Amino acid sequence: MGRGRLLKAAAALAVACTAVASSVTGASGEPASGDWPTWTKDPRGSRYNPQERTITPENVGGLKVKWAFGFPRQSGPPHSQPAVIGDTIYFGGPNGLFYARDAKTGAEKWQFDLSTVGTGFAQVRDGASVADGRVYFGDTRGYLFSLEQATGKLAWSQRIDDHVSAGVTSSPHVFGGRVYVGVSSGENLMGKDHACCTFRGHLDALDAKTGKLEWRYYTVPEPKQDGTWPNGVPRYVPSGAGVWSSPVIDPDTKTVYVGTGQNYSGSGGDFDSVLALDAETGKARWTRKMTDVDTWRRECSSPTPEDQKYCPNLPDGTALDFDLGATGNLFTADGKRLIGIGQKAGVYHVLEADTGKIVWQRQLSTPRPGGGLSGIQWGSSFDGQRLYIATYQGNPGTLYALDPANGHVIWTTPNPADGCTTGGAAQYPNVCKLGHPTAVTTTPGLVWVGSMDGKVRAYSATDGKVLWAHDTIADVQTVNAGVARGGSISGGGGVVVSGGMAYVLTGDMFTPYPNDKGYALLALGQ
């Protein structure tokens, strides 16, 4: 081998070793550094980075855009919260590509084209997890991918659900040699000419090295035909109860916890439930249903009497759309091991982690008839002292700090009232709303939340005061695609803070600001 080849081989080996070393976790399963390797930051779902001390309450006001990455306008809003390991950031796009970039500069390292696997157009709608030299993520076709962290080379792919409209919005979680991931579906949005519905939500555990399915937990029994809909199309029940969010794991008890969505047709199974499953076998240790009946499809929100015939539970008020789509938080308070989780009904529930018994519940927003967008949409954060929870379209959306032991409200901060009259949002008063489409993130002394008004904010963890805000609805030069433009902060994730940088994804389907350039991922630093 020549000297040039030797140097290249040595460089490649160094990158690979760095990648593996930087994704090492401790015996407890916790990240060993200030990296942000998975959607929840750690197995217990804290969304708290205690090692991030470069950005403080005293200097957060100096954050500014250091680099930006642009997405094609025609591909729509992005939805893949980044993972950050060492000097590399990993994220997917709505354009069927997955990227590894330099976390400090945005320079390209590698990219992977999802179209090289299977058929049909794919988008990445979840956040990646990085562990043991691999990068794991899913797509809108129901595929789960494992890539080599150093090179982006495909290690394996598995289509974990080939049902119509099934996809992976759940961010995978890697623990104990397995990848845990849920599957959801938009089958209930396919219209009244579709034979609604036969989708069954499920949580899977796959071998992290090979992708082999080790166990699967279905949230509903197999749907059976039960007559027809008014237009003669077959009706199948029960269905739905998709797993939209990332699971969390207690490394001590080896228990996986996850929330589920509503039924699409009929009523049955583990809909609107918290599941506690044995991580080794997938058997239920306990399940807890948080809504008595909840069956919702698109026609339930239609004002047309003809459409409403396809929502048989509309008259009795149980077409709610009150998913448990948020990711849970595992924590200890007053010596009790607890699991907390938000619901689109606007309630934050706290249960005994070992039994599922309710310890306390706190109503944080008023439910909206026919849909739960007023409630808790994605995820909350726990910094070892307090819970931080944000409501979505809660008129206005509001950030709360709660006592984890009893749910006592310590402070509240509504989405600032001037959010729609200042910055770029002021140009679009008919589009702007005051709400939080993102999950909450915390670092020492700071709480990070994005808004539908296009601004990302850092709040004081002590009293909830806004310490810093950045308006994303403006043109920004990108490292890859000319000029891009921000918008509502992207749902499906939250601010990622790692290595003295804060990463923010812009663009959200529920607040579509005019944009002729494409949305952006922003990297902010001092």
C-alpha positions as CSV (number, residue, x, y, z in Angstrom):
1,M,0.0,0.0,0.0
2,G,1.3,3.4,-1.0
3,R,1.9,6.3,1.4
4,G,-1.2,8.2,0.2
5,R,-3.4,5.1,0.7
6,L,-1.9,4.6,4.2
7,L,-2.7,8.1,5.2
8,K,-6.3,7.8,3.9
9,A,-6.8,4.5,5.7
10,A,-5.4,6.0,8.9
11,A,-7.7,9.0,8.6
12,A,-10.7,6.8,8.0
13,L,-9.8,4.6,11.0
14,A,-9.5,7.7,13.2
15,V,-12.9,9.0,12.1
16,A,-14.4,5.6,12.8
17,C,-12.8,5.3,16.3
18,T,-13.9,8.8,17.2
19,A,-17.5,8.0,16.1
20,V,-17.6,4.9,18.2
21,A,-16.0,6.4,21.2
22,S,-18.2,9.5,21.2
23,S,-21.4,7.4,21.2
24,V,-20.4,5.3,24.2
25,T,-22.8,5.3,27.1
26,G,-22.2,4.5,30.7
27,A,-23.4,1.4,32.6
28,S,-26.6,3.2,33.4
29,G,-27.3,3.8,29.7
30,E,-26.8,7.5,30.2
31,P,-24.7,9.5,27.6
32,A,-21.2,9.9,28.8
33,S,-20.7,13.4,27.6
34,G,-22.6,16.5,26.5
35,D,-23.6,14.8,23.3
36,W,-27.3,14.6,22.3
37,P,-27.4,11.1,20.8
38,T,-31.2,10.5,20.7
39,W,-34.5,12.3,20.6
40,T,-34.9,12.3,24.4
41,K,-31.2,13.0,25.1
42,D,-31.1,9.9,27.4
43,P,-33.0,6.7,28.1
44,R,-35.2,8.2,30.7
45,G,-36.5,10.9,28.5
46,S,-35.2,14.0,30.4
47,R,-34.5,16.2,27.3
48,Y,-32.0,17.8,29.7
49,N,-28.3,18.3,29.0
50,P,-26.6,18.8,32.3
51,Q,-23.1,18.9,30.8
52,E,-24.0,21.9,28.6
53,R,-22.5,24.8,30.5
54,T,-21.1,26.9,27.7
55,I,-24.4,28.6,27.2
56,T,-25.6,30.1,30.5
57,P,-28.4,32.4,31.6
58,E,-25.8,35.2,31.7
59,N,-24.6,34.9,28.2
60,V,-27.5,33.3,26.3
61,G,-28.4,36.8,24.9
62,G,-25.3,36.6,22.7
63,L,-26.5,33.7,20.6
64,K,-26.6,34.3,16.9
65,V,-26.7,32.2,13.7
66,K,-23.3,30.6,13.0
67,W,-24.5,28.6,10.0
68,A,-27.7,27.4,8.3
69,F,-28.7,24.4,6.2
70,G,-31.5,24.8,3.6
71,F,-34.1,22.3,2.5
72,P,-35.8,22.3,-1.0
73,R,-38.9,24.4,-1.0
74,Q,-40.9,21.8,-2.9
75,S,-40.3,19.1,-0.4
76,G,-42.2,20.8,2.4
77,P,-41.3,21.4,6.1
78,P,-38.6,19.3,7.7
79,H,-39.4,17.2,10.7
80,S,-36.2,15.4,11.9
81,Q,-34.8,16.6,15.2
82,P,-30.9,16.4,14.9
83,A,-28.6,14.2,17.0
84,V,-25.2,15.6,17.9
85,I,-22.2,13.5,18.6
86,G,-18.9,15.1,19.1
87,D,-18.2,17.3,16.1
88,T,-21.0,15.9,13.9
89,I,-24.7,16.6,13.6
90,Y,-27.1,14.0,12.0
91,F,-30.5,14.8,10.6
92,G,-32.9,13.8,7.9
93,G,-34.8,15.9,5.3
94,P,-38.2,16.0,3.7
95,N,-36.5,15.5,0.4
96,G,-35.5,11.8,1.0
97,L,-31.9,12.4,2.1
98,F,-30.2,11.9,5.4
99,Y,-27.2,14.1,6.3
100,A,-24.1,14.1,8.5
101,R,-22.5,17.6,8.8
102,D,-19.9,19.3,10.8
103,A,-21.6,20.6,14.0
104,K,-19.6,23.8,14.2
105,T,-19.5,24.8,10.5
106,G,-22.1,22.9,8.6
107,A,-19.5,21.4,6.2
108,E,-20.6,18.2,4.5
109,K,-19.3,14.8,5.9
110,W,-21.7,12.4,4.1
111,Q,-25.3,12.0,3.0
112,F,-27.5,9.0,2.3
113,D,-30.2,8.7,-0.3
114,L,-33.2,6.8,1.0
115,S,-34.4,6.0,-2.5
116,T,-31.6,3.4,-2.8
117,V,-33.8,1.2,-0.6
118,G,-37.2,0.1,-1.7
119,T,-39.6,2.0,-3.9
120,G,-41.6,5.2,-3.6
121,F,-40.7,8.6,-2.2
122,A,-39.6,8.7,1.4
123,Q,-39.3,11.5,4.0
124,V,-37.5,11.3,7.4
125,R,-40.1,12.3,9.9
126,D,-38.3,11.2,13.1
127,G,-35.1,12.1,14.9
128,A,-32.1,9.9,14.6
129,S,-30.5,7.9,17.4
130,V,-26.7,7.3,17.4
131,A,-25.2,4.4,19.3
132,D,-22.2,2.1,19.1
133,G,-21.0,3.4,15.7
134,R,-24.4,3.3,14.0
135,V,-27.1,5.9,13.1
136,Y,-30.8,4.7,13.3
137,F,-33.9,6.4,11.9
138,G,-37.1,5.6,10.1
139,D,-39.1,6.9,7.1
140,T,-42.6,7.6,5.9
141,R,-42.8,4.3,4.0
142,G,-42.3,2.2,7.2
143,Y,-38.6,1.5,6.8
144,L,-36.1,1.6,9.6
145,F,-32.4,2.2,8.7
146,S,-29.1,1.6,10.3
147,L,-26.1,3.4,8.8
148,E,-22.4,3.3,9.6
149,Q,-21.8,6.4,11.7
150,A,-18.4,7.3,10.2
151,T,-19.3,6.9,6.5
152,G,-23.1,6.8,6.0
153,K,-22.8,3.4,4.4
154,L,-26.0,1.3,4.8
155,A,-25.6,-1.4,7.5
156,W,-29.2,-2.7,7.2
157,S,-32.7,-1.7,6.5
158,Q,-36.0,-3.3,7.4
159,R,-39.5,-2.4,6.4
160,I,-41.2,-2.8,9.7
161,D,-44.7,-2.1,8.4
162,D,-45.9,-2.2,4.8
163,H,-49.5,-1.2,5.5
164,V,-50.9,1.7,3.5
165,S,-50.0,5.0,4.9
166,A,-47.9,3.4,7.7
167,G,-44.8,5.3,8.7
168,V,-42.2,5.8,11.4
169,T,-42.6,9.1,13.2
170,S,-41.4,7.5,16.4
171,S,-37.7,8.3,17.0
172,P,-35.9,5.0,17.7
173,H,-34.2,4.3,21.0
174,V,-31.2,2.0,21.3
175,F,-30.6,0.1,24.5
176,G,-29.1,-3.2,25.5
177,G,-28.3,-4.2,21.9
178,R,-31.9,-3.5,20.7
179,V,-33.6,-0.8,18.7
180,Y,-37.0,0.2,20.1
181,V,-39.3,2.0,17.7
182,G,-43.0,2.6,17.2
183,V,-45.1,2.7,14.1
184,S,-48.0,5.1,13.3
185,S,-50.2,5.7,10.3
186,G,-52.3,8.3,8.5
187,E,-54.9,5.8,7.4
188,N,-57.7,7.7,9.1
189,L,-57.0,10.7,6.9
190,M,-57.4,8.8,3.6
191,G,-61.1,9.7,3.1
192,K,-64.5,8.0,3.0
193,D,-63.8,6.0,-0.1
194,H,-61.1,4.1,1.8
195,A,-62.1,0.9,3.6
196,C,-61.3,2.3,7.0
197,C,-59.5,0.9,8.9
198,T,-57.1,-2.0,9.2
199,F,-54.0,-0.4,10.6
200,R,-52.7,-1.7,14.0
201,G,-50.2,0.4,15.9
202,H,-47.2,-1.4,17.3
203,L,-43.9,-1.1,19.2
204,D,-41.0,-3.2,17.9
205,A,-37.7,-4.3,19.3
206,L,-35.1,-5.2,16.7
207,D,-31.5,-6.5,17.0
208,A,-29.4,-3.4,16.7
209,K,-26.6,-5.2,14.7
210,T,-28.8,-7.1,12.2
211,G,-32.2,-5.5,12.2
212,K,-33.9,-8.8,13.0
213,L,-37.3,-8.4,14.7
214,E,-37.0,-9.7,18.2
215,W,-40.5,-8.9,19.5
216,R,-43.6,-6.8,18.5
217,Y,-46.4,-5.5,20.7
218,Y,-49.6,-4.7,18.8
219,T,-51.8,-2.0,20.4
220,V,-55.1,-3.3,19.0
221,P,-56.3,-6.8,18.0
222,E,-56.5,-7.7,14.4
223,P,-59.4,-5.7,12.8
224,K,-62.4,-7.6,11.5
225,Q,-65.0,-6.5,9.0
226,D,-68.1,-5.1,10.7
227,G,-70.6,-4.2,8.0
228,T,-70.0,-1.3,5.7
229,W,-69.8,2.5,5.7
230,P,-72.8,4.5,4.2
231,N,-71.2,4.3,0.7
232,G,-70.9,0.5,0.8
233,V,-67.2,0.5,1.5
234,P,-66.2,-2.2,4.0
235,R,-65.8,-1.2,7.6
236,Y,-63.1,-2.8,9.8
237,V,-62.9,-2.5,13.6
238,P,-61.1,-1.9,15.9
239,S,-58.1,-0.1,14.4
240,G,-55.5,2.6,15.0
241,A,-53.8,3.4,18.3
242,G,-50.6,4.3,16.5
243,V,-47.3,4.8,18.3
244,W,-46.2,8.3,17.2
245,S,-43.5,9.1,19.7
246,S,-40.2,7.9,21.0
247,P,-40.2,5.3,23.8
248,V,-38.3,5.9,27.1
249,I,-36.5,3.2,29.0
250,D,-35.7,2.6,32.7
251,P,-32.3,1.0,32.5
252,D,-32.6,-0.3,36.1
253,T,-35.9,-2.3,35.7
254,K,-35.5,-2.8,31.9
255,T,-38.9,-1.4,31.2
256,V,-40.0,0.4,28.0
257,Y,-42.7,3.1,28.4
258,V,-44.6,4.6,25.5
259,G,-47.9,6.4,24.7
260,T,-50.4,5.5,22.1
261,G,-53.0,7.3,19.9
262,Q,-56.7,7.0,19.4
263,N,-58.7,4.4,17.6
264,Y,-59.4,5.0,13.9
265,S,-62.5,2.8,13.8
266,G,-64.4,0.9,16.5
267,S,-63.2,1.0,20.0
268,G,-60.7,-1.5,21.5
269,G,-57.2,-2.3,22.4
270,D,-54.6,0.0,24.1
271,F,-55.8,3.3,22.6
272,D,-54.9,6.6,24.4
273,S,-52.8,4.5,26.7
274,V,-49.5,4.4,28.6
275,L,-47.7,1.1,28.0
276,A,-45.1,-0.4,30.3
277,L,-43.4,-3.3,28.5
278,D,-40.7,-5.7,29.5
279,A,-37.7,-4.6,27.4
280,E,-36.5,-8.2,27.0
281,T,-39.7,-9.9,25.9
282,G,-42.2,-7.2,25.0
283,K,-44.8,-8.5,27.4
284,A,-46.9,-5.9,29.2
285,R,-46.0,-5.2,32.8
286,W,-49.0,-2.9,32.9
287,T,-51.1,-0.7,30.7
288,R,-53.2,2.4,31.6
289,K,-55.9,3.8,29.4
290,M,-56.3,7.6,29.9
291,T,-59.5,8.1,27.8
292,D,-62.7,5.9,28.0
293,V,-63.5,6.1,24.3
294,D,-61.7,8.0,21.5
295,T,-62.4,7.2,17.9
296,W,-61.4,9.8,15.3
297,R,-61.0,10.0,11.6
298,R,-60.8,13.0,9.2
299,E,-64.6,13.1,8.6
300,C,-65.2,13.7,12.4
301,S,-63.9,17.3,11.9
302,S,-66.0,18.0,8.8
303,P,-69.0,20.4,9.1
304,T,-70.8,18.5,6.3
305,P,-73.6,16.2,7.6
306,E,-72.8,13.7,4.8
307,D,-69.2,13.4,6.0
308,Q,-70.3,13.1,9.6
309,K,-72.1,9.8,8.8
310,Y,-68.6,8.3,8.7
311,C,-68.0,9.3,12.3
312,P,-70.6,7.2,14.1
313,N,-69.3,8.3,17.6
314,L,-69.6,12.0,16.8
315,P,-73.1,12.4,18.4
316,D,-71.9,11.0,21.7
317,G,-68.9,13.2,22.0
318,T,-66.2,10.6,21.8
319,A,-64.5,11.7,18.5
320,L,-61.7,13.4,20.5
321,D,-58.3,12.9,18.9
322,F,-56.7,12.9,22.3
323,D,-53.5,10.9,21.6
324,L,-50.8,10.3,24.0
325,G,-48.4,11.4,21.3
326,A,-45.9,13.0,23.6
327,T,-42.8,11.2,24.9
328,G,-42.7,10.4,28.6
329,N,-40.4,11.5,31.4
330,L,-39.0,9.0,33.9
331,F,-38.0,10.5,37.3
332,T,-38.0,10.0,41.0
333,A,-39.8,12.2,43.5
334,D,-40.4,11.7,47.2
335,G,-38.6,8.4,46.8
336,K,-41.1,7.1,44.2
337,R,-40.2,6.0,40.7
338,L,-42.6,7.8,38.4
339,I,-43.5,8.1,34.7
340,G,-45.0,11.3,33.5
341,I,-46.6,11.9,30.1
342,G,-48.6,14.7,28.4
343,Q,-51.8,14.2,26.4
344,K,-53.4,16.2,23.7
345,A,-56.3,16.6,26.1
346,G,-54.1,19.1,27.9
347,V,-53.4,16.9,30.9
348,Y,-50.0,15.9,32.2
349,H,-50.3,12.5,33.9
350,V,-47.9,11.1,36.5
351,L,-48.1,7.4,37.4
352,E,-46.2,5.0,39.5
353,A,-43.7,3.5,37.1
354,D,-44.0,0.0,38.7
355,T,-47.8,-0.2,38.8
356,G,-49.4,2.4,36.6
357,K,-51.3,3.8,39.5
358,I,-52.1,7.5,39.0
359,V,-50.2,9.7,41.5
360,W,-51.3,13.1,40.2
361,Q,-52.7,14.8,37.1
362,R,-52.6,18.5,36.1
363,Q,-54.9,20.1,33.5
364,L,-52.8,22.7,31.7
365,S,-55.1,23.6,28.8
366,T,-58.7,23.3,27.8
367,P,-59.4,20.6,25.2
368,R,-60.6,21.7,21.8
369,P,-63.7,19.8,20.5
370,G,-62.8,17.5,17.6
371,G,-59.1,17.7,18.0
372,G,-56.4,17.9,20.7
373,L,-54.1,20.5,19.2
374,S,-54.6,22.8,22.2
375,G,-52.9,20.3,24.5
376,I,-49.5,18.7,25.1
377,Q,-48.3,17.6,21.7
378,W,-44.7,16.3,21.7
379,G,-42.7,16.2,24.9
380,S,-41.6,17.7,28.2
381,S,-38.3,18.0,30.1
382,F,-37.1,17.2,33.6
383,D,-33.9,18.8,34.9
384,G,-33.7,16.8,38.1
385,Q,-35.7,19.4,40.1
386,R,-38.7,20.5,38.0
387,L,-40.9,19.4,35.1
388,Y,-41.2,21.8,32.2
389,I,-44.2,21.4,30.0
390,A,-45.5,23.5,27.1
391,T,-49.0,23.5,25.7
392,Y,-49.5,23.8,21.9
393,Q,-52.5,25.9,20.7
394,G,-53.7,26.6,24.2
395,N,-55.0,30.1,23.4
396,P,-52.2,31.0,24.0
397,G,-49.8,28.1,24.3
398,T,-48.1,28.3,27.7
399,L,-44.9,27.1,29.3
400,Y,-45.2,25.6,32.8
401,A,-42.8,24.6,35.6
402,L,-44.2,22.0,37.9
403,D,-43.2,20.3,41.1
404,P,-42.6,16.7,40.1
405,A,-43.9,15.3,43.4
406,N,-47.4,16.8,43.3
407,G,-47.9,18.8,40.1
408,H,-47.9,22.2,42.0
409,V,-47.5,25.0,39.4
410,I,-44.3,26.9,40.3
411,W,-44.5,29.4,37.4
412,T,-46.2,29.9,34.1
413,T,-45.2,31.9,31.1
414,P,-47.6,32.3,28.2
415,N,-46.3,32.6,24.7
416,P,-45.4,36.3,24.6
417,A,-48.4,38.4,23.4
418,D,-46.3,40.3,20.9
419,G,-45.2,37.2,19.1
420,C,-47.5,37.8,16.1
421,T,-47.0,41.6,15.9
422,T,-43.2,41.6,16.0
423,G,-40.5,40.2,13.7
424,G,-41.3,38.3,10.5
425,A,-44.7,37.0,11.8
426,A,-46.1,40.5,11.8
427,Q,-46.3,40.3,8.0
428,Y,-48.7,37.4,8.3
429,P,-51.4,38.2,10.9
430,N,-53.8,35.6,9.4
431,V,-51.2,32.8,9.7
432,C,-49.5,33.5,13.0
433,K,-50.6,31.8,16.2
434,L,-49.3,31.9,19.8
435,G,-48.4,28.3,20.6
436,H,-45.6,25.8,21.0
437,P,-45.3,23.1,18.3
438,T,-42.1,21.8,19.8
439,A,-41.0,19.6,22.7
440,V,-39.3,21.3,25.6
441,T,-35.5,21.2,26.2
442,T,-33.5,22.2,29.3
443,T,-29.9,23.0,30.1
444,P,-28.6,24.3,33.5
445,G,-30.6,27.4,34.3
446,L,-32.4,27.5,30.9
447,V,-35.6,26.2,29.3
448,W,-35.8,26.2,25.4
449,V,-39.0,26.3,23.5
450,G,-40.0,27.1,19.9
451,S,-43.2,28.9,18.8
452,M,-45.6,29.1,16.0
453,D,-44.8,32.8,15.8
454,G,-41.4,31.8,14.3
455,K,-39.4,32.6,17.3
456,V,-37.2,30.3,19.4
457,R,-36.8,31.4,23.0
458,A,-34.7,30.6,26.1
459,Y,-36.4,31.1,29.4
460,S,-35.1,31.3,32.9
461,A,-35.6,28.0,34.7
462,T,-35.9,29.9,37.9
463,D,-38.8,32.2,37.1
464,G,-39.8,31.7,33.5
465,K,-38.7,35.1,32.2
466,V,-37.7,35.3,28.5
467,L,-33.9,35.7,28.5
468,W,-33.3,35.5,24.7
469,A,-35.4,35.2,21.5
470,H,-34.4,34.7,17.9
471,D,-36.8,35.4,15.0
472,T,-36.4,32.8,12.3
473,I,-38.8,34.3,9.7
474,A,-36.1,36.0,7.8
475,D,-33.8,35.2,4.9
476,V,-30.6,33.4,5.8
477,Q,-27.6,32.3,3.8
478,T,-27.1,28.6,3.9
479,V,-24.0,26.4,3.5
480,N,-25.7,24.2,0.8
481,A,-28.5,25.8,-1.0
482,G,-28.2,29.6,-1.3
483,V,-30.8,31.5,0.7
484,A,-33.4,29.8,2.9
485,R,-36.1,31.2,5.1
486,G,-37.4,30.2,8.5
487,G,-41.0,29.9,9.8
488,S,-42.9,28.3,12.6
489,I,-40.4,26.2,14.7
490,S,-40.7,22.6,13.5
491,G,-42.9,20.2,15.4
492,G,-41.9,16.6,16.1
493,G,-38.8,17.7,18.1
494,G,-37.3,20.6,19.9
495,V,-34.2,22.6,20.4
496,V,-31.0,20.5,20.6
497,V,-28.3,22.1,22.8
498,S,-24.9,20.5,22.7
499,G,-21.2,21.6,22.5
500,G,-22.0,25.3,23.1
501,M,-24.5,25.4,20.2
502,A,-28.3,25.4,19.9
503,Y,-29.8,23.7,16.8
504,V,-33.3,24.8,15.7
505,L,-35.4,23.3,12.9
506,T,-37.8,25.6,11.1
507,G,-41.0,24.9,9.2
508,D,-44.3,23.4,10.5
509,M,-47.3,22.2,8.6
510,F,-49.9,23.7,10.9
511,T,-48.5,27.2,10.5
512,P,-47.6,27.5,6.8
513,Y,-46.0,30.9,6.4
514,P,-45.4,31.9,2.7
515,N,-41.9,30.7,1.8
516,D,-40.5,30.7,-1.8
517,K,-37.0,29.6,-0.7
518,G,-37.4,26.6,1.5
519,Y,-37.0,26.1,5.3
520,A,-33.8,26.0,7.3
521,L,-31.9,24.2,10.1
522,L,-30.2,26.9,12.1
523,A,-27.1,26.5,14.2
524,L,-26.7,29.2,16.8
525,G,-23.7,29.9,18.9
526,Q,-21.7,32.7,20.7
